[in-house]
Amino acid sequence: MVDNFRNSIIADKAQAMINGSVSGENGVTLTEVPFLAQVNIRGNADDKKFVAGVKKVTGLKVPTDPNTYVTKGDLTVFWLGPNEWQLVGAVDAQADLIAKLREALDGLHVAIIDVSGNRTALDLSGAQARNVMKKSCRLDMDPQSFSVGQAVQTRVEKAPVLLQMLNDQPTYRMFVRPSFAEYLVDWLLDAMGEYHHSS
Amino acid sequence: MTEQFRTTQGSRVDRSKAINFTFNGKNYKGVEGDTLASALIANGVHLVGRSFKTHRPRGILTCGSEEPNAIIQLETGPRSEPNLRATQVELYEGLSAKSVNCWPSVNFDIAAVNAIAGRIFVAGFYYKTFMKPSSLWMTVWEPAIRRMAGLGVLPREKDPDTYDHMNEFCEVMVVGSGPAGLSAALAAGRTGARVVLCDEHPEFGGTLLNTKEIIDGKPAQEWVKTAVAELEAMDNVRLLKRANAFGYYDHNYITVHERRTDHFGPGAKPELTRQRIWHFRSKQVVLATGSHERPLVFADNDRPGTMLAAAGQTYANRYGALPGRRGVVFTNNDSAYSVAIDLVDAGMDIPTVVDLREVVDGDLPNTARKKGIEVITGSGIVATLGRKRVKGVEIATVSSDGSQVTGTKRKIDCDTILSSGGWSPAVHLFSQSIGKLRYDEEKVCFVPNVSSQNERTVGACKGSFDLQSALDEGAAAGAAAAKDTGFGKGKAPASPKALVVEEKPIKAYWVVPTDHPVGQGKRKHFVDFQHDVTAADIMLAAREGMHSVEHMKRYTTTGMATDQGKLSNVNGLAILSSQLEKAIPKVGTTTFRPPYTPVNFGALAGRGINGDLADPVRRTPMYSWHLENGATFEPVGQWQRAWYYPKAGEDMHAAVTRETAALRDGVGILDASTLGKIDIQGKDAAKFLNLIYTNAWLKLPVGMCRYGFMLKEDGMVFDDGVTSRLGENHFHMTTTTGGAAGVLDWLEEYLQTEWPDLEVYCTSVTEEWSTLSIGGPKARQLLEELAPDMDFSNENFPFMAWRDGVVAGVDARVFRISFTGDLSYEINVRNWHGLHLWKKCMELGEKYDITPYGTETMHVLRAEKGFVIVGQETDGTQTPQDLGMDWIVAKKKGDFVGRRSFIREDTARADRKQLVGLMTDNPKEVLTEGAQLTYERVNPTPAPMVGHVTSSYWSPNLDHSIAMALVKDGHNRMGQWIYAHDRGKVTKVKIVSPVFYDPKGERRDG
């Protein structure tokens, strides 16, 4: 079903993000990745039935190392806590995933919650993306400390985010609550301004 | 003007590139590479300021950030900046600066009359003079002193520049880029570790740029060039010039203030932030911060033309600017002889070096002698001549213990005095890191002793003043620091060979005597130049009982000026120790605190100060609609909620009147998305709610909702909200907007610490849902149109029930709950459908004249019904019983959080402050929220306060003002008249039930 009724909360920032992005080898771009399927999973990682159930649906074993994620195809599972994970998938995949997870995990002490609207995603990408992040986040953004496969729940300036190191371009993906999204876009565009002029 | 003092030398300036600038209204020329100070010196300008208290003429004393005298105001207008050190300001075309603390001009300063009256400005002057009568302190003395003690002036305009912050992590951070710092950075950088090298100067090289040292048989500056080139080629090394490391905190957290564009001139690089604060977190730190030369404390040692010896050397060698024509060098150590030699080579006449030591036979003094410089030993400068510029000195032999002049005076004409009292390692950052210092008797200075963080100190900062030691220690520390972070093997690369001339020991000599005992007669021995603290002041402070160095500092204000005592600290405490006849280590030193040099507030604030970047504005999905439709907004935490929607010509009162009428007679729509929402599931979910809420939850049927109170352990109301049973083991909880995060933490804390046996998961879903509240008698009609497949009849969708369905074409969950008292539905749709649903409601509701309403109308409507708002009617000291809500506390269900506290004497007593309604005698009078209440109109003092107004509104539906209040024993006083007080105004009010409207609840079904 085509969903014609949905609106990104930062739809009116789209042009500003295009204007604020800097093309070229030394550039940095900011784009929204809206409407992704997001499912919060609670459960016991020591329970083999739980782990097997999630794996059956997603093809992925829930990660138990703090601040990591695993990916297969469209699906990514983020570690959020010792008993909490976030499954992210393609747009509109949530209903099917939830149904299958509930079936696979039936009878276990779990919670499978549709949180697709609870956060939207922003991709900050390009050669200067790391510098923009360094202006915005108090964690070590260098590849020695934060590499593909890692994700942290932190703040980008004053916005709480789930921050994913998506690829080596580098691309930082920020899952942010919609209410903070405009602030976060404004902050990042401001931080990108310097590179806009220098390229 | 021509640069009469510019030589053909000067290794770091480009004489072919002239730069025009203005100082105190006069035009001058400098050259590229100059600082403002070096350009002034090249033009023969030494008189650059007036001292803080006595307004004595002062000249350029140093060549760095320790400068106490050459404090200037740079530029005018919004970019004007006060209290900069001319020794650090890089010259740019068109620069305009003026002296501070002088009026009308530096040459003729009216307040210099203070210098004549200088005798009264003794230690503790402020304390002694302005204490009585104490009533005058705030009104007369303090403002007057502030005017007199003016440094520069802050611009009143908004700062047009921007500033930002950067967070950086590294393995090895090296502070200072002299020989030790460069060596350390090279050694660490070669291991591949992330290395940062920062320096407050515009060029790397430290003192090697000021002197004529030799490394590997070549000028040291060639080695600097090679080293910097190698570092620049390393991807793993970040080099920061013009970057002052100003704070060293726990966990090797170091803050750096980088001046990015100042050297281009004001506004020249609008695309860049002007300055940047770097937050470095480094696994290992190497401090190579060098040392400061100490001035000697001698009679009238503040005449313009008096300069630190090494500063004179720097101006000549680095900038090609001679400090004067004829100078006398005054020293207690060998280092000043290299100054004398370099200055003679630069073309200055240095007839004499006056040395306090009796035996002077080092290599450097002997070289000086060979150049024809007279070395006078066992002697001191006992007087200086001149006022706005040194004209000469009087020298004489002095006793070895500093007590008296022993010989006859001899006069030497000169325009410059170059003094060296030895060197103090710049231990500021080391001390900030809580490193412990040790006093080195031989080197006559404090040196780092015990590190308290992962830090190494090298070179002059460690008291290793010779070049070879600096190079060796730097390389060793850099390699070892890198190894400690897992890079390299820790073996220092071989250092280059420095040409080292051995120096003979320094002689500690703290106050040079003059013809009168210190403090008597007219001559002044300055210790702290900027604050006009003299040796006599410190001696007086000691006599008056200020025996602690911290007391002495505050009593005399030594080290409390903008230079933070970089020059005066050691001299001051040495004088104190000699007065107390205690060894210097026993007296100790004062605490070093950040910042090392002043930092702009703008830089500290960064970008997070302007408009939307200052703090997140949290917006609901319908925010854009509210904005476009003229809503005013109210901050609720970080949220901006629509407050009311004024139509053209309406004020708040008119808008709220219109909105409330719609809710009682038609249909209104509210954006309630900000309410906290928590998904609760697990086989023990109902049991958990039973423990958390005061009322009973086990038997709530699926499909139904219930209102609940949460208490803290003390029995006081903490949060409230409606929770719905979605399934046997699944609930949807709502919380207050402001309480959402705190409630989730609270639930998690209890689950993790008190009841880990319960199988329950709680997850925040606040922003998963957009929430629209549609209320009023016509709400059902609208809902039926919005969701034709759903049954909204009272029978099938009763009050306090919820139903899933499709509303306006999207999946929705509809709750029949009411915060207005009228028929009301709360529709939850996924966040991204919120705007669509809102617009659809407005479209279909147009025929019913659907009215968007904001938080103000919501507050009025709920107050008419006597519904409390947690946080407005409550402040953490109200029980449910206090609020008249005894019914919500289950008597038989067993334990819940807070229950035990109900038997506490104070919680159980009958006359607690209780929630009541208040009606004013005059229906039009609206009480002030927060107004205090008394039982009687006239009261004794202090008046017995019996409560306060918590909410107060004009109620259009009742055509009467209404108020809620907490009143002592209020429940037993229904119908009684009491008095509300608002800043002198007394209003008679009647205690009534807080339910003003529809007390039987007949309107909720529509």
Interface residues (C-beta under 8 A of the other chain):
Chain A: D3 F5 R6 N7 S8 I9 D12 P34 F35 N40 R42 N83 E84 H109 V110 A111 I113 D114 V115 S116 G117 N118 R119 N131 K134 K135 C137 R138 L139 D140 M141 D142 Q144 S145 E157 K158 A159 R177 P178 S179 F180 E182 Y183 L184 D186 W187 D190 A191 G193 E194 H196 H197 S198
Chain B: D164 H165 M166 N167 E168 F169 R194 E271 L272 T273 H279 R281 R607 G608 D612 L613 D615 P616 V617 R618 R619 T620 P621 Y623 S624 W639 D679 Q681 G682 K683 E759 Y761 T763 S764 V765 T766 E767 E768 W769 S770 A808 G809 V810 R830 N831 W832 H833 L835 H836 L837
